[in-house]
Amino acid sequence: MRGADQRSEGIFSYVRLEQRVPAHHPLRAIRDLVDTAPKDLSRDFARLYARHGRPSIPPERLLRALLLQAFYTVRSERQLMEQLDYNLLFRWYLGLSMDDPVWDAAVFCKNRDRLLDGDIAAKFFVTVLNLPQVRGLLSSEHFSVDGTPIEAWASMKSFVPKDGGDPPSGKQSGSSQGRNAERDFHGEKRKNDTHCSTTDVDARLFRKGAGKEAKLCHMGHLMTENRNGLIIDARLTEANGTAERTTALDMIEDNARPGSTVGADMNYDAADFVAGCRERGCTPHVSQNDTNRRSAIDARTTRHPGYRISTIKRKRIEEPFGWIKTVGGLRKTRHRGRGLVEWFFVLTAAAYNLVRIPKMLATTG
């Protein structure tokens, strides 16, 4: 018979949150890793708080909540608090019961700032990679490096002369245009040397390639290992033409040992980068750029079969960049200032690793 469309709400619930989450839900394996890592960060958390006073939001829950933002592309802290009010999966992951009150968005952001001051994102990133079950997934000999622009949270209208000169006027004059007045950039030469964004002073005008439009950006850098494509280093710097190669050499210095190979695209085919790799005892497996120029990589490198393998494996570094920009929400950052943007870039890189590690552990047993 046809059921009746009637609403009846029970006063009590006799089903625990643990029972509502499926046994094979991906967040279960991720939570096991996330709960293990903060145990090593307990001393770092303790340094960020006073010994007396009112209890704050537990830093472990702050960290889990920020990871949820990356996992499920939650665009703001206010929307995250809204979802925590009715999403039982989110409550279970954070360790909240069905009756626990949800934090205010302003209070959450204020408590989150403590984690920013303690550089917890970088420490958490390293702690996850140092877990015993994760170390066996990493290659210690073959790596890839790459960089990508991260669009800044700043409008092109905010890019004005540093000397305080008058910005170009719009088509209309007067004060009736509102605060978002039209701007006419015709005939104006705008450069990073003479102009600066008033919204994000650390953003730089950057063009990804010939024929592309220039945007206000930061530059994100990743270093991955070639066995499983996990991120082993993530950094963010000023966006300029040499930032990718300079930062890549720093990451190689910190993570690669002599005898390792480093794959990279044609943008790294420069004499200074190739020489820098060899000075550090690493073999540069860089894709050759011989269009109207001479490549810095010759047959001494390309004749080995490992070179072709590295150029194929190198393409896997595009996968974390794609995930970070789409799922992680960093195609255009929501934050201003290089330090804050780098904090979230590193945390989102850690979230990418956490999504992939449980699948690898299940495959390898």
C-alpha positions as CSV (number, residue, x, y, z in Angstrom):
1,M,0.0,0.0,0.0
2,R,1.1,3.6,-0.4
3,G,2.8,5.1,2.5
4,A,1.5,8.3,4.1
5,D,3.6,11.5,3.8
6,Q,3.6,12.3,7.5
7,R,6.3,14.0,9.5
8,S,7.0,12.6,12.9
9,E,10.1,13.5,14.9
10,G,11.3,11.5,17.8
11,I,12.5,13.2,21.0
12,F,15.4,10.8,21.4
13,S,17.8,9.1,19.0
14,Y,19.1,5.6,19.9
15,V,21.6,5.4,17.0
16,R,25.2,6.4,17.7
17,L,27.2,8.5,15.2
18,E,29.7,5.7,14.9
19,Q,26.9,3.5,13.5
20,R,25.7,6.1,11.0
21,V,29.1,6.3,9.2
22,P,29.5,3.3,6.8
23,A,32.3,0.9,7.8
24,H,34.2,1.5,4.5
25,H,33.8,5.2,4.3
26,P,37.0,6.9,3.1
27,L,37.1,9.3,6.1
28,R,37.6,6.4,8.5
29,A,41.0,5.5,7.2
30,I,41.9,9.2,6.9
31,R,40.8,9.9,10.5
32,D,43.1,7.1,11.7
33,L,46.1,8.9,10.1
34,V,45.0,12.3,11.3
35,D,44.5,11.1,14.8
36,T,47.9,9.5,14.9
37,A,49.8,12.6,13.6
38,P,48.7,15.2,16.2
39,K,50.1,13.0,19.0
40,D,53.5,14.1,17.8
41,L,52.4,17.7,17.7
42,S,51.1,17.8,21.3
43,R,54.1,19.8,22.6
44,D,53.8,22.3,19.7
45,F,50.1,22.7,20.5
46,A,50.9,23.3,24.2
47,R,53.3,26.1,23.4
48,L,50.5,28.0,21.7
49,Y,48.2,28.2,24.7
50,A,48.3,29.7,28.2
51,R,48.4,27.4,31.2
52,H,45.3,29.0,32.8
53,G,42.0,30.5,31.5
54,R,39.0,29.4,29.6
55,P,39.3,26.3,27.5
56,S,39.6,27.0,23.8
57,I,38.5,25.0,20.8
58,P,40.9,21.9,20.9
59,P,43.6,22.4,18.3
60,E,43.2,18.8,17.1
61,R,39.6,19.7,16.1
62,L,40.7,22.9,14.5
63,L,43.1,20.9,12.3
64,R,40.5,18.3,11.4
65,A,38.0,21.1,10.5
66,L,40.5,22.8,8.2
67,L,41.2,19.5,6.5
68,L,37.5,19.0,6.0
69,Q,37.4,22.3,4.1
70,A,40.0,20.9,1.7
71,F,38.4,17.4,1.4
72,Y,34.9,18.7,0.6
73,T,35.7,22.1,-1.0
74,V,33.9,24.1,1.7
75,R,34.4,27.6,0.5
76,S,34.4,29.5,3.8
77,E,34.6,29.0,7.6
78,R,31.0,30.3,7.9
79,Q,29.7,27.6,5.5
80,L,31.7,25.0,7.4
81,M,30.0,26.0,10.7
82,E,26.7,25.8,8.9
83,Q,27.4,22.2,7.7
84,L,28.7,21.2,11.1
85,D,25.2,22.0,12.5
86,Y,23.4,19.4,10.4
87,N,26.1,17.1,8.8
88,L,26.5,14.1,11.0
89,L,29.5,12.8,9.0
90,F,31.3,16.1,9.7
91,R,30.4,15.9,13.4
92,W,31.6,12.3,13.7
93,Y,34.9,13.2,12.0
94,L,35.6,16.1,14.3
95,G,34.6,14.2,17.4
96,L,31.4,16.2,18.2
97,S,28.3,14.5,19.5
98,M,24.8,15.2,18.0
99,D,24.1,17.6,20.9
100,D,27.3,19.5,21.0
101,P,26.9,23.2,20.1
102,V,28.6,24.4,16.9
103,W,31.3,27.1,17.2
104,D,30.7,30.7,15.9
105,A,32.6,31.4,12.7
106,A,34.4,34.4,14.2
107,V,35.5,32.4,17.2
108,F,36.7,29.6,15.0
109,C,38.8,32.0,12.9
110,K,40.2,33.6,16.0
111,N,41.3,30.2,17.4
112,R,42.6,29.2,14.0
113,D,45.0,32.1,14.0
114,R,47.0,30.3,16.8
115,L,47.8,27.4,14.5
116,L,49.0,30.0,11.9
117,D,51.4,31.5,14.4
118,G,52.8,28.1,15.3
119,D,53.5,27.0,11.7
120,I,51.4,23.9,12.4
121,A,50.7,23.2,8.8
122,A,54.3,22.5,7.9
123,K,54.8,20.4,11.0
124,F,51.7,18.4,10.4
125,F,52.7,17.8,6.7
126,V,56.1,16.4,7.8
127,T,54.6,14.3,10.6
128,V,52.2,12.5,8.2
129,L,55.1,11.7,5.9
130,N,57.2,10.4,8.8
131,L,54.5,7.9,10.0
132,P,56.0,4.3,9.8
133,Q,53.3,3.0,7.5
134,V,53.8,6.0,5.1
135,R,57.6,6.0,4.9
136,G,57.6,2.7,3.0
137,L,55.5,4.3,0.2
138,L,58.1,7.0,-0.5
139,S,61.0,6.8,-3.0
140,S,64.3,8.2,-1.8
141,E,66.0,8.3,-5.2
142,H,63.6,9.7,-7.8
143,F,61.7,13.0,-7.6
144,S,59.9,15.6,-9.7
145,V,59.5,19.3,-9.3
146,D,57.2,21.9,-10.7
147,G,55.5,25.2,-9.9
148,T,52.2,26.9,-10.7
149,P,50.7,30.4,-10.2
150,I,48.1,30.7,-7.4
151,E,45.8,33.6,-8.2
152,A,45.7,36.2,-5.4
153,W,42.6,37.5,-3.7
154,A,43.1,40.9,-5.3
155,S,41.5,42.8,-8.2
156,M,43.5,44.2,-11.0
157,K,41.9,47.6,-10.1
158,S,43.9,47.4,-6.8
159,F,47.2,47.4,-8.8
160,V,48.1,51.1,-8.6
161,P,51.4,53.1,-8.8
162,K,53.7,52.8,-5.8
163,D,54.5,56.5,-5.9
164,G,50.9,57.4,-5.0
165,G,50.0,58.8,-8.4
166,D,46.5,59.0,-9.6
167,P,45.1,55.8,-11.0
168,P,43.6,55.9,-14.5
169,S,40.1,57.2,-14.5
170,G,37.0,55.5,-15.8
171,K,34.7,56.5,-18.6
172,Q,32.6,58.5,-16.2
173,S,33.8,61.2,-13.8
174,G,32.4,62.2,-10.5
175,S,31.5,60.3,-7.3
176,S,28.3,58.7,-8.7
177,Q,30.2,55.6,-9.9
178,G,30.2,53.8,-6.5
179,R,33.1,52.2,-4.9
180,N,33.6,49.7,-7.7
181,A,34.2,52.3,-10.4
182,E,35.2,51.5,-13.9
183,R,38.9,51.5,-14.7
184,D,40.5,52.2,-18.1
185,F,44.0,50.7,-18.4
186,H,44.5,51.7,-22.0
187,G,47.9,53.1,-22.7
188,E,49.2,52.5,-19.1
189,K,52.3,50.4,-18.6
190,R,51.9,48.5,-15.4
191,K,54.9,46.6,-13.9
192,N,55.8,45.1,-10.6
193,D,58.7,47.6,-10.3
194,T,56.4,50.6,-10.4
195,H,53.0,49.2,-9.3
196,C,51.7,47.3,-6.2
197,S,48.4,45.9,-5.2
198,T,46.7,47.7,-2.3
199,T,44.7,44.6,-1.4
200,D,47.6,42.1,-1.2
201,V,51.0,43.7,-1.2
202,D,52.7,40.4,-1.7
203,A,50.9,39.6,-5.0
204,R,52.8,40.1,-8.2
205,L,51.7,40.6,-11.8
206,F,52.6,37.3,-13.6
207,R,52.0,35.9,-17.0
208,K,51.9,32.1,-17.3
209,G,53.0,32.0,-20.9
210,A,53.1,33.9,-24.2
211,G,49.7,35.0,-25.3
212,K,48.3,34.6,-21.7
213,E,46.8,37.4,-19.7
214,A,48.7,38.7,-16.7
215,K,47.2,38.2,-13.2
216,L,48.1,39.0,-9.7
217,C,49.5,35.8,-8.3
218,H,51.7,33.9,-5.9
219,M,53.8,31.0,-7.0
220,G,53.2,27.5,-5.5
221,H,55.9,24.8,-5.7
222,L,55.7,21.1,-5.2
223,M,58.2,18.3,-5.0
224,T,56.9,14.7,-5.4
225,E,58.5,11.3,-5.3
226,N,58.1,9.2,-8.4
227,R,57.1,5.8,-6.8
228,N,53.5,6.8,-5.8
229,G,53.4,10.5,-6.7
230,L,53.1,11.7,-3.1
231,I,54.0,15.3,-2.2
232,I,57.2,15.5,-0.1
233,D,57.6,19.3,-0.1
234,A,55.3,22.3,-0.7
235,R,56.3,25.9,-0.7
236,L,55.0,29.3,-1.8
237,T,57.0,32.2,-3.0
238,E,56.8,35.4,-5.0
239,A,55.6,35.0,-8.6
240,N,58.5,35.8,-11.0
241,G,60.3,34.2,-13.9
242,T,63.0,32.5,-11.9
243,A,61.1,31.5,-8.8
244,E,60.4,27.9,-10.0
245,R,64.0,27.1,-10.6
246,T,65.4,28.8,-7.5
247,T,62.8,27.2,-5.2
248,A,63.3,23.8,-6.9
249,L,67.0,23.9,-6.1
250,D,66.2,24.7,-2.4
251,M,63.8,21.7,-2.3
252,I,66.4,19.4,-3.8
253,E,69.0,20.6,-1.3
254,D,66.6,19.7,1.6
255,N,65.1,16.5,0.4
256,A,67.2,14.7,-2.3
257,R,70.4,12.9,-1.6
258,P,73.4,12.6,-3.9
259,G,72.7,10.1,-6.8
260,S,69.0,11.0,-7.0
261,T,67.2,12.0,-10.2
262,V,65.0,15.0,-10.5
263,G,62.4,15.3,-13.3
264,A,61.1,18.7,-14.5
265,D,59.4,20.2,-17.5
266,M,61.0,22.4,-20.2
267,N,60.8,25.5,-18.1
268,Y,63.6,24.1,-16.0
269,D,65.9,23.6,-19.1
270,A,68.3,26.3,-18.1
271,A,72.0,26.2,-17.5
272,D,71.8,27.5,-13.9
273,F,69.3,24.9,-12.8
274,V,71.1,22.0,-14.5
275,A,74.4,23.1,-13.0
276,G,72.7,23.5,-9.6
277,C,71.4,20.0,-9.7
278,R,74.8,18.5,-10.6
279,E,76.5,20.5,-7.8
280,R,74.1,18.8,-5.4
281,G,75.0,15.4,-6.8
282,C,71.6,14.9,-8.5
283,T,70.9,14.0,-12.1
284,P,68.6,16.6,-13.8
285,H,66.0,14.7,-16.0
286,V,64.7,17.8,-17.5
287,S,62.6,17.8,-20.7
288,Q,64.6,19.3,-23.5
289,N,63.6,22.8,-24.8
290,D,65.5,23.1,-28.1
291,T,63.1,25.5,-29.9
292,N,65.3,28.2,-31.5
293,R,67.9,27.5,-28.7
294,R,70.3,24.9,-27.5
295,S,69.2,22.7,-24.7
296,A,71.2,22.4,-21.4
297,I,70.5,18.7,-21.4
298,D,72.6,16.7,-23.9
299,A,73.1,13.0,-24.8
300,R,75.1,12.3,-21.7
301,T,71.7,12.4,-19.9
302,T,69.1,11.5,-22.5
303,R,70.9,8.3,-23.7
304,H,70.0,6.5,-20.4
305,P,66.7,4.6,-20.2
306,G,66.0,6.2,-16.8
307,Y,65.7,9.6,-18.5
308,R,62.6,8.5,-20.4
309,I,61.1,6.9,-17.3
310,S,61.5,10.2,-15.4
311,T,60.0,12.3,-18.1
312,I,56.9,10.0,-18.0
313,K,56.7,9.9,-14.2
314,R,57.1,13.6,-14.1
315,K,53.7,14.2,-15.5
316,R,52.1,12.8,-12.3
317,I,53.0,16.0,-10.5
318,E,50.2,17.7,-12.4
319,E,47.7,15.6,-10.5
320,P,48.3,17.2,-7.1
321,F,48.3,20.6,-8.7
322,G,44.9,19.9,-10.2
323,W,43.5,18.5,-7.0
324,I,44.8,21.5,-4.9
325,K,43.3,24.0,-7.3
326,T,39.9,22.3,-7.9
327,V,39.0,20.2,-4.8
328,G,41.3,22.1,-2.5
329,G,39.9,25.4,-3.6
330,L,43.2,27.2,-4.3
331,R,42.7,28.1,-7.9
332,K,42.1,31.6,-6.5
333,T,43.1,31.8,-2.8
334,R,40.7,33.3,-0.2
335,H,43.4,34.7,1.9
336,R,45.8,37.7,1.6
337,G,49.5,37.8,2.4
338,R,52.1,35.3,1.4
339,G,52.6,33.8,4.8
340,L,48.9,33.0,5.2
341,V,48.5,31.8,1.6
342,E,51.5,29.5,2.1
343,W,50.1,28.1,5.3
344,F,46.9,27.0,3.5
345,F,48.9,25.8,0.5
346,V,51.0,23.4,2.6
347,L,47.9,22.2,4.6
348,T,46.0,21.5,1.3
349,A,49.1,19.5,0.1
350,A,48.9,17.5,3.3
351,A,45.2,16.9,2.6
352,Y,46.0,15.6,-0.9
353,N,48.5,13.1,0.6
354,L,45.9,12.0,3.2
355,V,43.4,11.3,0.5
356,R,45.8,9.1,-1.4
357,I,47.7,7.3,1.3
358,P,44.9,5.0,2.6
359,K,44.3,3.7,-0.9
360,M,48.0,2.9,-1.3
361,L,48.2,1.2,2.0
362,A,45.1,-0.9,1.1
363,T,46.8,-1.9,-2.2
364,T,50.2,-2.8,-0.7
365,G,48.7,-4.4,2.4
